[in-house]
Amino acid sequence: MYHKGDYIVYGISGPCLITEVTRLSMPGCDGKRKYYVLRPVNSRKSTIYSPVDNEKVTIRQIMTREQAESLLREVPDIQQISVENEKLREEQYKEIMKHSDLRDCVGLIKTLYHKRQVRLDQGRKFTTVDERYLREAMDILCSELALSLGMDNEKAQETLYTKLHI
């Protein structure tokens, strides 16, 4: 169980601050069950209420500084993801985001940057779906890197770009 003041990664919402651990007295909530009250780092106006024993959404601790530095060293060697069936690619993207494995997230980012460049070179537009997942993956990864390394999101994004060679 996590505590008030901890930063966690909550599914596709990315890094969140636990502002409270409490029982809720709201319609539709079990008053005996404990909930995390979460404030997403990327959306300060949002609040998420999640049961402490939630098994439907991946909840994990954010990376340590050492893990973030290690991930950044590994970025050049992380392979792009393989999309076996173009019709199912969005489902594949969703699964990667849902499980919040940061190496897979880097692979997705690399794949989408490469795909965007190929399409632009062909005089074609980058698809809306691909653009959305690229933005979400970058937001989630950079916000976690920023928290772990004690820097702002822009600096984390610049650091990641240098490792991606973009």
ZIFENSUL-V418797 format. One record per residue. N is the residue number from 1. RES is the residue in one letter. SS is DSSP state (h for helix, s for strand, l for the rest). PHI is phi as a letter, one per 40 degrees, with the letter a starting at -180 (NA if undefined). NEAR is the number of other ideal C-beta (glycine too) atoms within 8 Angstrom. Layout:
BEGIN
N RES SS PHI NEAR
N RES SS PHI NEAR
END
This chain:
BEGIN
1 M l NA 4
2 Y l c 9
3 H l b 7
4 K l d 7
5 G l g 5
6 D l c 9
7 Y s c 10
8 I s b 14
9 V s b 14
10 Y s b 14
11 G h f 9
12 I h c 8
13 S h c 11
14 G s g 14
15 P s c 15
16 C s b 14
17 L s c 10
18 I s c 15
19 T s c 8
20 E s a 7
21 V s b 12
22 T s a 7
23 R s c 8
24 L l b 9
25 S l b 5
26 M l b 6
27 P l d 3
28 G l g 3
29 C l b 10
30 D l c 4
31 G l c 7
32 K l c 4
33 R l c 11
34 K s c 9
35 Y s b 13
36 Y s c 15
37 V s b 12
38 L s b 15
39 R s b 11
40 P s d 13
41 V l c 12
42 N l c 9
43 S l a 7
44 R l c 6
45 K l c 3
46 S l c 8
47 T l b 7
48 I s b 12
49 Y s b 10
50 S s b 11
51 P s d 8
52 V l d 10
53 D l c 6
54 N l c 8
55 E l b 3
56 K l c 3
57 V l b 7
58 T l c 9
59 I s b 11
60 R s a 7
61 Q s c 7
62 I l c 11
63 M l c 10
64 T l c 7
65 R h d 9
66 E h c 6
67 Q h c 9
68 A h c 13
69 E h c 9
70 S h c 8
71 L h d 13
72 L h c 11
73 R h c 6
74 E h c 10
75 V h d 11
76 P h d 7
77 D h c 5
78 I l c 9
79 Q l c 6
80 Q l c 7
81 I l c 11
82 S l b 4
83 V l b 8
84 E l c 5
85 N l b 6
86 E h d 5
87 K h c 4
88 L h b 8
89 R h c 10
90 E h c 8
91 E h c 7
92 Q h c 11
93 Y h c 11
94 K h d 8
95 E h c 8
96 I h c 14
97 M h c 14
98 K h c 9
99 H h c 8
100 S l f 13
101 D l c 7
102 L h c 10
103 R h c 9
104 D h c 10
105 C h c 14
106 V h c 14
107 G h d 13
108 L h c 15
109 I h c 13
110 K h d 13
111 T h c 11
112 L h c 12
113 Y h c 11
114 H h c 9
115 K h c 10
116 R h c 12
117 Q h c 8
118 V h c 8
119 R h c 11
120 L h c 9
121 D h c 6
122 Q l c 6
123 G l g 4
124 R l b 6
125 K l c 4
126 F l c 9
127 T l c 7
128 T h c 5
129 V h c 9
130 D h c 11
131 E h c 10
132 R h c 8
133 Y h c 13
134 L h c 13
135 R h c 8
136 E h c 10
137 A h c 14
138 M h c 11
139 D h c 10
140 I h c 16
141 L h c 13
142 C h c 12
143 S h c 14
144 E h c 15
145 L h c 16
146 A h c 13
147 L h c 11
148 S h c 12
149 L h b 11
150 G l g 6
151 M l b 8
152 D l c 6
153 N h c 8
154 E h c 6
155 K h c 9
156 A h c 14
157 Q h c 10
158 E h c 8
159 T h c 12
160 L h c 14
161 Y h d 8
162 T h c 7
163 K h c 9
164 L h c 12
165 H l g 5
166 I l b 4
END
